[in-house]
Amino acid sequence: MPYSIAILPTALRDLARLPAPEQKRLSRKIDQLAQDPSPPGTRRLHGKREYFRLRSGDYRIIYAVEDDGHRVLVVKVGHRREIYERL
């Protein structure tokens, strides 16, 4: 059963600020999370055990998986240099 994807408004704003090619690549990665919420390369964040990190080049997608509701909640999207500062 595929997961539903929910994106927080702050993550949508972060995504909209990125260059168009990066937006497309990250959007495809987010869409793929519906089929597999733990794709290869996914890691748990150390300080925030409920969050996962997915790499895409120099950008990161921070998300949580709600298995009971079959939902993936995208929390943040951004460059690796600054994404972890505001969690």
PyMOL Python script that loads the backbone (N, CA, C, O; Angstrom):
from pymol import cmd

cmd.read_pdbstr("""\
ATOM      1  N   MET A   1       0.856  -1.184   0.000  1.00  0.00           N
ATOM      2  CA  MET A   1       0.000   0.000   0.000  1.00  0.00           C
ATOM      3  C   MET A   1       0.897   1.241   0.000  1.00  0.00           C
ATOM      4  O   MET A   1       1.751   1.378   0.877  1.00  0.00           O
ATOM      5  N   PRO A   2       0.722   2.132  -0.953  1.00  0.00           N
ATOM      6  CA  PRO A   2       1.567   3.331  -1.007  1.00  0.00           C
ATOM      7  C   PRO A   2       1.244   4.304   0.126  1.00  0.00           C
ATOM      8  O   PRO A   2       0.115   4.370   0.614  1.00  0.00           O
ATOM      9  N   TYR A   3       2.240   5.036   0.517  1.00  0.00           N
ATOM     10  CA  TYR A   3       2.095   6.053   1.549  1.00  0.00           C
ATOM     11  C   TYR A   3       1.595   7.340   0.903  1.00  0.00           C
ATOM     12  O   TYR A   3       1.859   7.596  -0.272  1.00  0.00           O
ATOM     13  N   SER A   4       0.882   8.138   1.666  1.00  0.00           N
ATOM     14  CA  SER A   4       0.498   9.462   1.182  1.00  0.00           C
ATOM     15  C   SER A   4       1.614  10.432   1.580  1.00  0.00           C
ATOM     16  O   SER A   4       2.314  10.214   2.569  1.00  0.00           O
ATOM     17  N   ILE A   5       1.769  11.486   0.810  1.00  0.00           N
ATOM     18  CA  ILE A   5       2.813  12.473   1.049  1.00  0.00           C
ATOM     19  C   ILE A   5       2.155  13.761   1.544  1.00  0.00           C
ATOM     20  O   ILE A   5       1.214  14.267   0.932  1.00  0.00           O
ATOM     21  N   ALA A   6       2.659  14.276   2.651  1.00  0.00           N
ATOM     22  CA  ALA A   6       2.230  15.577   3.162  1.00  0.00           C
ATOM     23  C   ALA A   6       3.485  16.441   3.295  1.00  0.00           C
ATOM     24  O   ALA A   6       4.501  15.999   3.830  1.00  0.00           O
ATOM     25  N   ILE A   7       3.401  17.667   2.803  1.00  0.00           N
ATOM     26  CA  ILE A   7       4.548  18.579   2.853  1.00  0.00           C
ATOM     27  C   ILE A   7       4.152  19.800   3.663  1.00  0.00           C
ATOM     28  O   ILE A   7       3.158  20.460   3.359  1.00  0.00           O
ATOM     29  N   LEU A   8       4.931  20.099   4.698  1.00  0.00           N
ATOM     30  CA  LEU A   8       4.647  21.278   5.507  1.00  0.00           C
ATOM     31  C   LEU A   8       4.798  22.542   4.666  1.00  0.00           C
ATOM     32  O   LEU A   8       5.610  22.572   3.742  1.00  0.00           O
ATOM     33  N   PRO A   9       4.029  23.582   4.973  1.00  0.00           N
ATOM     34  CA  PRO A   9       4.130  24.841   4.209  1.00  0.00           C
ATOM     35  C   PRO A   9       5.541  25.423   4.201  1.00  0.00           C
ATOM     36  O   PRO A   9       5.958  26.006   3.200  1.00  0.00           O
ATOM     37  N   THR A  10       6.274  25.275   5.286  1.00  0.00           N
ATOM     38  CA  THR A  10       7.651  25.790   5.314  1.00  0.00           C
ATOM     39  C   THR A  10       8.533  25.027   4.333  1.00  0.00           C
ATOM     40  O   THR A  10       9.400  25.622   3.693  1.00  0.00           O
ATOM     41  N   ALA A  11       8.323  23.716   4.207  1.00  0.00           N
ATOM     42  CA  ALA A  11       9.093  22.921   3.252  1.00  0.00           C
ATOM     43  C   ALA A  11       8.731  23.299   1.823  1.00  0.00           C
ATOM     44  O   ALA A  11       9.597  23.312   0.949  1.00  0.00           O
ATOM     45  N   LEU A  12       7.462  23.607   1.575  1.00  0.00           N
ATOM     46  CA  LEU A  12       7.055  24.062   0.234  1.00  0.00           C
ATOM     47  C   LEU A  12       7.728  25.385  -0.119  1.00  0.00           C
ATOM     48  O   LEU A  12       8.166  25.572  -1.254  1.00  0.00           O
ATOM     49  N   ARG A  13       7.813  26.303   0.842  1.00  0.00           N
ATOM     50  CA  ARG A  13       8.497  27.575   0.594  1.00  0.00           C
ATOM     51  C   ARG A  13       9.978  27.353   0.333  1.00  0.00           C
ATOM     52  O   ARG A  13      10.556  27.967  -0.564  1.00  0.00           O
ATOM     53  N   ASP A  14      10.594  26.468   1.124  1.00  0.00           N
ATOM     54  CA  ASP A  14      12.009  26.162   0.914  1.00  0.00           C
ATOM     55  C   ASP A  14      12.233  25.592  -0.483  1.00  0.00           C
ATOM     56  O   ASP A  14      13.192  25.963  -1.160  1.00  0.00           O
ATOM     57  N   LEU A  15      11.362  24.705  -0.909  1.00  0.00           N
ATOM     58  CA  LEU A  15      11.480  24.091  -2.223  1.00  0.00           C
ATOM     59  C   LEU A  15      11.300  25.126  -3.334  1.00  0.00           C
ATOM     60  O   LEU A  15      12.001  25.081  -4.344  1.00  0.00           O
ATOM     61  N   ALA A  16      10.370  26.047  -3.151  1.00  0.00           N
ATOM     62  CA  ALA A  16      10.108  27.074  -4.166  1.00  0.00           C
ATOM     63  C   ALA A  16      11.277  28.032  -4.345  1.00  0.00           C
ATOM     64  O   ALA A  16      11.420  28.637  -5.408  1.00  0.00           O
ATOM     65  N   ARG A  17      12.110  28.181  -3.329  1.00  0.00           N
ATOM     66  CA  ARG A  17      13.257  29.091  -3.393  1.00  0.00           C
ATOM     67  C   ARG A  17      14.454  28.495  -4.137  1.00  0.00           C
ATOM     68  O   ARG A  17      15.395  29.217  -4.468  1.00  0.00           O
ATOM     69  N   LEU A  18      14.429  27.204  -4.400  1.00  0.00           N
ATOM     70  CA  LEU A  18      15.562  26.532  -5.037  1.00  0.00           C
ATOM     71  C   LEU A  18      15.526  26.711  -6.552  1.00  0.00           C
ATOM     72  O   LEU A  18      14.474  27.013  -7.115  1.00  0.00           O
ATOM     73  N   PRO A  19      16.675  26.525  -7.219  1.00  0.00           N
ATOM     74  CA  PRO A  19      16.699  26.589  -8.682  1.00  0.00           C
ATOM     75  C   PRO A  19      15.779  25.526  -9.288  1.00  0.00           C
ATOM     76  O   PRO A  19      15.575  24.464  -8.700  1.00  0.00           O
ATOM     77  N   ALA A  20      15.231  25.818 -10.460  1.00  0.00           N
ATOM     78  CA  ALA A  20      14.245  24.936 -11.105  1.00  0.00           C
ATOM     79  C   ALA A  20      14.740  23.501 -11.291  1.00  0.00           C
ATOM     80  O   ALA A  20      13.978  22.576 -11.007  1.00  0.00           O
ATOM     81  N   PRO A  21      15.970  23.260 -11.751  1.00  0.00           N
ATOM     82  CA  PRO A  21      16.404  21.857 -11.901  1.00  0.00           C
ATOM     83  C   PRO A  21      16.425  21.105 -10.570  1.00  0.00           C
ATOM     84  O   PRO A  21      16.095  19.921 -10.514  1.00  0.00           O
ATOM     85  N   GLU A  22      16.815  21.796  -9.507  1.00  0.00           N
ATOM     86  CA  GLU A  22      16.826  21.160  -8.187  1.00  0.00           C
ATOM     87  C   GLU A  22      15.414  20.884  -7.699  1.00  0.00           C
ATOM     88  O   GLU A  22      15.160  19.851  -7.080  1.00  0.00           O
ATOM     89  N   GLN A  23      14.492  21.804  -7.973  1.00  0.00           N
ATOM     90  CA  GLN A  23      13.089  21.601  -7.583  1.00  0.00           C
ATOM     91  C   GLN A  23      12.546  20.331  -8.221  1.00  0.00           C
ATOM     92  O   GLN A  23      11.883  19.535  -7.557  1.00  0.00           O
ATOM     93  N   LYS A  24      12.821  20.139  -9.490  1.00  0.00           N
ATOM     94  CA  LYS A  24      12.322  18.952 -10.196  1.00  0.00           C
ATOM     95  C   LYS A  24      12.919  17.678  -9.622  1.00  0.00           C
ATOM     96  O   LYS A  24      12.210  16.698  -9.391  1.00  0.00           O
ATOM     97  N   ARG A  25      14.228  17.699  -9.393  1.00  0.00           N
ATOM     98  CA  ARG A  25      14.896  16.505  -8.878  1.00  0.00           C
ATOM     99  C   ARG A  25      14.389  16.161  -7.481  1.00  0.00           C
ATOM    100  O   ARG A  25      14.111  14.998  -7.190  1.00  0.00           O
ATOM    101  N   LEU A  26      14.270  17.164  -6.621  1.00  0.00           N
ATOM    102  CA  LEU A  26      13.790  16.921  -5.264  1.00  0.00           C
ATOM    103  C   LEU A  26      12.323  16.508  -5.251  1.00  0.00           C
ATOM    104  O   LEU A  26      11.920  15.677  -4.436  1.00  0.00           O
ATOM    105  N   SER A  27      11.520  17.081  -6.147  1.00  0.00           N
ATOM    106  CA  SER A  27      10.103  16.688  -6.229  1.00  0.00           C
ATOM    107  C   SER A  27       9.966  15.225  -6.627  1.00  0.00           C
ATOM    108  O   SER A  27       9.107  14.517  -6.102  1.00  0.00           O
ATOM    109  N   ARG A  28      10.803  14.770  -7.549  1.00  0.00           N
ATOM    110  CA  ARG A  28      10.772  13.350  -7.938  1.00  0.00           C
ATOM    111  C   ARG A  28      11.150  12.457  -6.759  1.00  0.00           C
ATOM    112  O   ARG A  28      10.539  11.411  -6.541  1.00  0.00           O
ATOM    113  N   LYS A  29      12.163  12.879  -6.002  1.00  0.00           N
ATOM    114  CA  LYS A  29      12.581  12.100  -4.824  1.00  0.00           C
ATOM    115  C   LYS A  29      11.458  12.033  -3.798  1.00  0.00           C
ATOM    116  O   LYS A  29      11.211  10.977  -3.215  1.00  0.00           O
ATOM    117  N   ILE A  30      10.782  13.148  -3.576  1.00  0.00           N
ATOM    118  CA  ILE A  30       9.672  13.181  -2.616  1.00  0.00           C
ATOM    119  C   ILE A  30       8.546  12.270  -3.096  1.00  0.00           C
ATOM    120  O   ILE A  30       7.968  11.530  -2.301  1.00  0.00           O
ATOM    121  N   ASP A  31       8.232  12.319  -4.388  1.00  0.00           N
ATOM    122  CA  ASP A  31       7.178  11.445  -4.928  1.00  0.00           C
ATOM    123  C   ASP A  31       7.537   9.967  -4.766  1.00  0.00           C
ATOM    124  O   ASP A  31       6.657   9.141  -4.528  1.00  0.00           O
ATOM    125  N   GLN A  32       8.811   9.632  -4.892  1.00  0.00           N
ATOM    126  CA  GLN A  32       9.243   8.242  -4.753  1.00  0.00           C
ATOM    127  C   GLN A  32       9.103   7.738  -3.319  1.00  0.00           C
ATOM    128  O   GLN A  32       9.018   6.531  -3.092  1.00  0.00           O
ATOM    129  N   LEU A  33       9.079   8.652  -2.354  1.00  0.00           N
ATOM    130  CA  LEU A  33       8.904   8.251  -0.955  1.00  0.00           C
ATOM    131  C   LEU A  33       7.547   7.596  -0.717  1.00  0.00           C
ATOM    132  O   LEU A  33       7.389   6.843   0.244  1.00  0.00           O
ATOM    133  N   ALA A  34       6.571   7.869  -1.571  1.00  0.00           N
ATOM    134  CA  ALA A  34       5.254   7.249  -1.425  1.00  0.00           C
ATOM    135  C   ALA A  34       5.342   5.739  -1.630  1.00  0.00           C
ATOM    136  O   ALA A  34       4.614   4.984  -0.985  1.00  0.00           O
ATOM    137  N   GLN A  35       6.221   5.297  -2.517  1.00  0.00           N
ATOM    138  CA  GLN A  35       6.376   3.865  -2.778  1.00  0.00           C
ATOM    139  C   GLN A  35       7.323   3.195  -1.792  1.00  0.00           C
ATOM    140  O   GLN A  35       7.097   2.056  -1.383  1.00  0.00           O
ATOM    141  N   ASP A  36       8.380   3.900  -1.411  1.00  0.00           N
ATOM    142  CA  ASP A  36       9.378   3.348  -0.497  1.00  0.00           C
ATOM    143  C   ASP A  36       9.836   4.449   0.451  1.00  0.00           C
ATOM    144  O   ASP A  36      10.687   5.254   0.072  1.00  0.00           O
ATOM    145  N   PRO A  37       9.303   4.515   1.672  1.00  0.00           N
ATOM    146  CA  PRO A  37       9.671   5.587   2.594  1.00  0.00           C
ATOM    147  C   PRO A  37      11.083   5.450   3.176  1.00  0.00           C
ATOM    148  O   PRO A  37      11.547   6.345   3.882  1.00  0.00           O
ATOM    149  N   SER A  38      11.763   4.349   2.889  1.00  0.00           N
ATOM    150  CA  SER A  38      13.142   4.168   3.348  1.00  0.00           C
ATOM    151  C   SER A  38      14.022   3.713   2.185  1.00  0.00           C
ATOM    152  O   SER A  38      14.524   2.589   2.191  1.00  0.00           O
ATOM    153  N   PRO A  39      14.213   4.585   1.181  1.00  0.00           N
ATOM    154  CA  PRO A  39      15.038   4.180   0.035  1.00  0.00           C
ATOM    155  C   PRO A  39      16.505   4.069   0.432  1.00  0.00           C
ATOM    156  O   PRO A  39      16.896   4.555   1.494  1.00  0.00           O
ATOM    157  N   PRO A  40      17.324   3.433  -0.408  1.00  0.00           N
ATOM    158  CA  PRO A  40      18.754   3.338  -0.094  1.00  0.00           C
ATOM    159  C   PRO A  40      19.358   4.732   0.105  1.00  0.00           C
ATOM    160  O   PRO A  40      19.048   5.666  -0.634  1.00  0.00           O
ATOM    161  N   GLY A  41      20.212   4.854   1.100  1.00  0.00           N
ATOM    162  CA  GLY A  41      20.847   6.131   1.399  1.00  0.00           C
ATOM    163  C   GLY A  41      20.130   6.942   2.460  1.00  0.00           C
ATOM    164  O   GLY A  41      20.614   8.002   2.858  1.00  0.00           O
ATOM    165  N   THR A  42      18.995   6.468   2.921  1.00  0.00           N
ATOM    166  CA  THR A  42      18.250   7.175   3.963  1.00  0.00           C
ATOM    167  C   THR A  42      18.905   6.930   5.311  1.00  0.00           C
ATOM    168  O   THR A  42      19.322   5.812   5.613  1.00  0.00           O
ATOM    169  N   ARG A  43      18.992   7.970   6.113  1.00  0.00           N
ATOM    170  CA  ARG A  43      19.574   7.855   7.452  1.00  0.00           C
ATOM    171  C   ARG A  43      18.668   8.542   8.468  1.00  0.00           C
ATOM    172  O   ARG A  43      17.986   9.518   8.156  1.00  0.00           O
ATOM    173  N   ARG A  44      18.676   8.013   9.684  1.00  0.00           N
ATOM    174  CA  ARG A  44      17.988   8.686  10.798  1.00  0.00           C
ATOM    175  C   ARG A  44      18.853   9.832  11.273  1.00  0.00           C
ATOM    176  O   ARG A  44      20.079   9.730  11.277  1.00  0.00           O
ATOM    177  N   LEU A  45      18.223  10.923  11.672  1.00  0.00           N
ATOM    178  CA  LEU A  45      18.981  12.034  12.237  1.00  0.00           C
ATOM    179  C   LEU A  45      19.336  11.704  13.683  1.00  0.00           C
ATOM    180  O   LEU A  45      18.513  11.153  14.415  1.00  0.00           O
ATOM    181  N   HIS A  46      20.537  12.032  14.091  1.00  0.00           N
ATOM    182  CA  HIS A  46      21.017  11.643  15.419  1.00  0.00           C
ATOM    183  C   HIS A  46      20.242  12.308  16.550  1.00  0.00           C
ATOM    184  O   HIS A  46      19.804  11.621  17.473  1.00  0.00           O
ATOM    185  N   GLY A  47      20.064  13.603  16.506  1.00  0.00           N
ATOM    186  CA  GLY A  47      19.397  14.294  17.604  1.00  0.00           C
ATOM    187  C   GLY A  47      17.888  14.192  17.558  1.00  0.00           C
ATOM    188  O   GLY A  47      17.216  14.378  18.573  1.00  0.00           O
ATOM    189  N   LYS A  48      17.356  13.901  16.395  1.00  0.00           N
ATOM    190  CA  LYS A  48      15.902  13.828  16.191  1.00  0.00           C
ATOM    191  C   LYS A  48      15.570  12.452  15.628  1.00  0.00           C
ATOM    192  O   LYS A  48      15.474  12.285  14.412  1.00  0.00           O
ATOM    193  N   ARG A  49      15.397  11.483  16.491  1.00  0.00           N
ATOM    194  CA  ARG A  49      15.239  10.095  16.054  1.00  0.00           C
ATOM    195  C   ARG A  49      13.998   9.857  15.197  1.00  0.00           C
ATOM    196  O   ARG A  49      13.934   8.863  14.473  1.00  0.00           O
ATOM    197  N   GLU A  50      13.013  10.749  15.265  1.00  0.00           N
ATOM    198  CA  GLU A  50      11.808  10.534  14.464  1.00  0.00           C
ATOM    199  C   GLU A  50      11.974  11.010  13.022  1.00  0.00           C
ATOM    200  O   GLU A  50      11.127  10.726  12.175  1.00  0.00           O
ATOM    201  N   TYR A  51      13.054  11.727  12.739  1.00  0.00           N
ATOM    202  CA  TYR A  51      13.278  12.277  11.402  1.00  0.00           C
ATOM    203  C   TYR A  51      14.298  11.465  10.621  1.00  0.00           C
ATOM    204  O   TYR A  51      15.230  10.889  11.181  1.00  0.00           O
ATOM    205  N   PHE A  52      14.090  11.436   9.303  1.00  0.00           N
ATOM    206  CA  PHE A  52      15.010  10.796   8.382  1.00  0.00           C
ATOM    207  C   PHE A  52      15.574  11.845   7.435  1.00  0.00           C
ATOM    208  O   PHE A  52      14.983  12.907   7.239  1.00  0.00           O
ATOM    209  N   ARG A  53      16.723  11.531   6.855  1.00  0.00           N
ATOM    210  CA  ARG A  53      17.359  12.429   5.905  1.00  0.00           C
ATOM    211  C   ARG A  53      17.582  11.663   4.611  1.00  0.00           C
ATOM    212  O   ARG A  53      18.057  10.527   4.622  1.00  0.00           O
ATOM    213  N   LEU A  54      17.236  12.293   3.499  1.00  0.00           N
ATOM    214  CA  LEU A  54      17.467  11.727   2.182  1.00  0.00           C
ATOM    215  C   LEU A  54      18.311  12.703   1.393  1.00  0.00           C
ATOM    216  O   LEU A  54      17.952  13.873   1.259  1.00  0.00           O
ATOM    217  N   ARG A  55      19.429  12.232   0.869  1.00  0.00           N
ATOM    218  CA  ARG A  55      20.341  13.080   0.104  1.00  0.00           C
ATOM    219  C   ARG A  55      19.927  13.124  -1.355  1.00  0.00           C
ATOM    220  O   ARG A  55      19.425  12.148  -1.912  1.00  0.00           O
ATOM    221  N   SER A  56      20.152  14.287  -1.961  1.00  0.00           N
ATOM    222  CA  SER A  56      19.984  14.460  -3.399  1.00  0.00           C
ATOM    223  C   SER A  56      20.997  15.515  -3.828  1.00  0.00           C
ATOM    224  O   SER A  56      20.700  16.710  -3.832  1.00  0.00           O
ATOM    225  N   GLY A  57      22.192  15.063  -4.188  1.00  0.00           N
ATOM    226  CA  GLY A  57      23.257  16.005  -4.509  1.00  0.00           C
ATOM    227  C   GLY A  57      23.653  16.781  -3.265  1.00  0.00           C
ATOM    228  O   GLY A  57      23.928  16.194  -2.219  1.00  0.00           O
ATOM    229  N   ASP A  58      23.681  18.101  -3.381  1.00  0.00           N
ATOM    230  CA  ASP A  58      24.019  18.957  -2.233  1.00  0.00           C
ATOM    231  C   ASP A  58      22.792  19.321  -1.404  1.00  0.00           C
ATOM    232  O   ASP A  58      22.900  20.106  -0.462  1.00  0.00           O
ATOM    233  N   TYR A  59      21.647  18.774  -1.731  1.00  0.00           N
ATOM    234  CA  TYR A  59      20.402  19.110  -1.044  1.00  0.00           C
ATOM    235  C   TYR A  59      19.918  17.927  -0.213  1.00  0.00           C
ATOM    236  O   TYR A  59      20.256  16.773  -0.479  1.00  0.00           O
ATOM    237  N   ARG A  60      19.123  18.246   0.792  1.00  0.00           N
ATOM    238  CA  ARG A  60      18.604  17.231   1.695  1.00  0.00           C
ATOM    239  C   ARG A  60      17.095  17.384   1.857  1.00  0.00           C
ATOM    240  O   ARG A  60      16.551  18.487   1.800  1.00  0.00           O
ATOM    241  N   ILE A  61      16.445  16.258   2.060  1.00  0.00           N
ATOM    242  CA  ILE A  61      15.015  16.217   2.369  1.00  0.00           C
ATOM    243  C   ILE A  61      14.911  15.619   3.769  1.00  0.00           C
ATOM    244  O   ILE A  61      15.364  14.498   4.001  1.00  0.00           O
ATOM    245  N   ILE A  62      14.322  16.354   4.691  1.00  0.00           N
ATOM    246  CA  ILE A  62      14.116  15.877   6.059  1.00  0.00           C
ATOM    247  C   ILE A  62      12.633  15.512   6.179  1.00  0.00           C
ATOM    248  O   ILE A  62      11.759  16.321   5.869  1.00  0.00           O
ATOM    249  N   TYR A  63      12.365  14.290   6.630  1.00  0.00           N
ATOM    250  CA  TYR A  63      10.972  13.837   6.694  1.00  0.00           C
ATOM    251  C   TYR A  63      10.766  12.867   7.841  1.00  0.00           C
ATOM    252  O   TYR A  63      11.718  12.327   8.406  1.00  0.00           O
ATOM    253  N   ALA A  64       9.503  12.660   8.169  1.00  0.00           N
ATOM    254  CA  ALA A  64       9.100  11.695   9.192  1.00  0.00           C
ATOM    255  C   ALA A  64       8.147  10.692   8.544  1.00  0.00           C
ATOM    256  O   ALA A  64       7.406  11.030   7.621  1.00  0.00           O
ATOM    257  N   VAL A  65       8.177   9.471   9.034  1.00  0.00           N
ATOM    258  CA  VAL A  65       7.294   8.425   8.516  1.00  0.00           C
ATOM    259  C   VAL A  65       6.304   8.052   9.602  1.00  0.00           C
ATOM    260  O   VAL A  65       6.687   7.691  10.715  1.00  0.00           O
ATOM    261  N   GLU A  66       5.033   8.142   9.268  1.00  0.00           N
ATOM    262  CA  GLU A  66       3.966   7.733  10.188  1.00  0.00           C
ATOM    263  C   GLU A  66       3.395   6.419   9.664  1.00  0.00           C
ATOM    264  O   GLU A  66       2.506   6.415   8.812  1.00  0.00           O
ATOM    265  N   ASP A  67       3.913   5.306  10.178  1.00  0.00           N
ATOM    266  CA  ASP A  67       3.512   3.991   9.675  1.00  0.00           C
ATOM    267  C   ASP A  67       2.048   3.661   9.954  1.00  0.00           C
ATOM    268  O   ASP A  67       1.395   3.005   9.143  1.00  0.00           O
ATOM    269  N   ASP A  68       1.532   4.111  11.092  1.00  0.00           N
ATOM    270  CA  ASP A  68       0.148   3.775  11.426  1.00  0.00           C
ATOM    271  C   ASP A  68      -0.839   4.437  10.474  1.00  0.00           C
ATOM    272  O   ASP A  68      -1.898   3.870  10.206  1.00  0.00           O
ATOM    273  N   GLY A  69      -0.524   5.610   9.960  1.00  0.00           N
ATOM    274  CA  GLY A  69      -1.404   6.294   9.020  1.00  0.00           C
ATOM    275  C   GLY A  69      -0.926   6.211   7.588  1.00  0.00           C
ATOM    276  O   GLY A  69      -1.516   6.825   6.700  1.00  0.00           O
ATOM    277  N   HIS A  70       0.141   5.458   7.351  1.00  0.00           N
ATOM    278  CA  HIS A  70       0.743   5.348   6.012  1.00  0.00           C
ATOM    279  C   HIS A  70       0.945   6.723   5.391  1.00  0.00           C
ATOM    280  O   HIS A  70       0.435   7.017   4.310  1.00  0.00           O
ATOM    281  N   ARG A  71       1.709   7.566   6.106  1.00  0.00           N
ATOM    282  CA  ARG A  71       1.942   8.927   5.639  1.00  0.00           C
ATOM    283  C   ARG A  71       3.414   9.294   5.808  1.00  0.00           C
ATOM    284  O   ARG A  71       4.050   8.947   6.803  1.00  0.00           O
ATOM    285  N   VAL A  72       3.934  10.002   4.814  1.00  0.00           N
ATOM    286  CA  VAL A  72       5.277  10.572   4.888  1.00  0.00           C
ATOM    287  C   VAL A  72       5.099  12.082   5.005  1.00  0.00           C
ATOM    288  O   VAL A  72       4.449  12.704   4.165  1.00  0.00           O
ATOM    289  N   LEU A  73       5.672  12.659   6.038  1.00  0.00           N
ATOM    290  CA  LEU A  73       5.561  14.093   6.292  1.00  0.00           C
ATOM    291  C   LEU A  73       6.909  14.756   6.013  1.00  0.00           C
ATOM    292  O   LEU A  73       7.874  14.547   6.750  1.00  0.00           O
ATOM    293  N   VAL A  74       6.972  15.558   4.943  1.00  0.00           N
ATOM    294  CA  VAL A  74       8.200  16.262   4.589  1.00  0.00           C
ATOM    295  C   VAL A  74       8.263  17.526   5.437  1.00  0.00           C
ATOM    296  O   VAL A  74       7.374  18.376   5.376  1.00  0.00           O
ATOM    297  N   VAL A  75       9.330  17.636   6.230  1.00  0.00           N
ATOM    298  CA  VAL A  75       9.468  18.711   7.197  1.00  0.00           C
ATOM    299  C   VAL A  75      10.298  19.865   6.647  1.00  0.00           C
ATOM    300  O   VAL A  75       9.932  21.028   6.818  1.00  0.00           O
ATOM    301  N   LYS A  76      11.411  19.554   5.990  1.00  0.00           N
ATOM    302  CA  LYS A  76      12.321  20.582   5.471  1.00  0.00           C
ATOM    303  C   LYS A  76      12.971  20.100   4.189  1.00  0.00           C
ATOM    304  O   LYS A  76      13.158  18.903   3.974  1.00  0.00           O
ATOM    305  N   VAL A  77      13.307  21.056   3.349  1.00  0.00           N
ATOM    306  CA  VAL A  77      14.058  20.808   2.126  1.00  0.00           C
ATOM    307  C   VAL A  77      15.070  21.934   2.018  1.00  0.00           C
ATOM    308  O   VAL A  77      14.717  23.103   2.178  1.00  0.00           O
ATOM    309  N   GLY A  78      16.328  21.595   1.747  1.00  0.00           N
ATOM    310  CA  GLY A  78      17.309  22.658   1.612  1.00  0.00           C
ATOM    311  C   GLY A  78      18.714  22.173   1.355  1.00  0.00           C
ATOM    312  O   GLY A  78      18.971  20.973   1.262  1.00  0.00           O
ATOM    313  N   HIS A  79      19.617  23.124   1.242  1.00  0.00           N
ATOM    314  CA  HIS A  79      21.024  22.834   1.010  1.00  0.00           C
ATOM    315  C   HIS A  79      21.637  22.219   2.258  1.00  0.00           C
ATOM    316  O   HIS A  79      21.269  22.575   3.377  1.00  0.00           O
ATOM    317  N   ARG A  80      22.559  21.311   2.068  1.00  0.00           N
ATOM    318  CA  ARG A  80      23.162  20.575   3.196  1.00  0.00           C
ATOM    319  C   ARG A  80      23.870  21.494   4.171  1.00  0.00           C
ATOM    320  O   ARG A  80      23.984  21.175   5.354  1.00  0.00           O
ATOM    321  N   ARG A  81      24.340  22.618   3.693  1.00  0.00           N
ATOM    322  CA  ARG A  81      25.101  23.549   4.529  1.00  0.00           C
ATOM    323  C   ARG A  81      24.221  24.196   5.603  1.00  0.00           C
ATOM    324  O   ARG A  81      24.712  24.542   6.678  1.00  0.00           O
ATOM    325  N   GLU A  82      22.941  24.359   5.324  1.00  0.00           N
ATOM    326  CA  GLU A  82      22.090  25.117   6.254  1.00  0.00           C
ATOM    327  C   GLU A  82      20.854  24.384   6.763  1.00  0.00           C
ATOM    328  O   GLU A  82      20.153  24.904   7.631  1.00  0.00           O
ATOM    329  N   ILE A  83      20.576  23.218   6.259  1.00  0.00           N
ATOM    330  CA  ILE A  83      19.303  22.569   6.602  1.00  0.00           C
ATOM    331  C   ILE A  83      19.241  22.108   8.057  1.00  0.00           C
ATOM    332  O   ILE A  83      18.162  22.100   8.649  1.00  0.00           O
ATOM    333  N   TYR A  84      20.370  21.726   8.641  1.00  0.00           N
ATOM    334  CA  TYR A  84      20.357  21.173   9.989  1.00  0.00           C
ATOM    335  C   TYR A  84      20.321  22.250  11.070  1.00  0.00           C
ATOM    336  O   TYR A  84      20.059  21.944  12.234  1.00  0.00           O
ATOM    337  N   GLU A  85      20.579  23.498  10.704  1.00  0.00           N
ATOM    338  CA  GLU A  85      20.625  24.587  11.682  1.00  0.00           C
ATOM    339  C   GLU A  85      19.272  24.903  12.302  1.00  0.00           C
ATOM    340  O   GLU A  85      19.200  25.274  13.473  1.00  0.00           O
ATOM    341  N   ARG A  86      18.214  24.761  11.540  1.00  0.00           N
ATOM    342  CA  ARG A  86      16.897  25.210  12.003  1.00  0.00           C
ATOM    343  C   ARG A  86      15.960  24.078  12.355  1.00  0.00           C
ATOM    344  O   ARG A  86      14.744  24.264  12.303  1.00  0.00           O
ATOM    345  N   LEU A  87      16.465  22.927  12.707  1.00  0.00           N
ATOM    346  CA  LEU A  87      15.580  21.810  13.049  1.00  0.00           C
ATOM    347  C   LEU A  87      15.129  21.867  14.488  1.00  0.00           C
ATOM    348  O   LEU A  87      14.379  20.999  14.935  1.00  0.00           O
TER     349      LEU A  87
END
""", "prot")
cmd.dss("prot")
cmd.show_as("cartoon", "prot")
cmd.util.cbc("prot")
cmd.orient("prot")
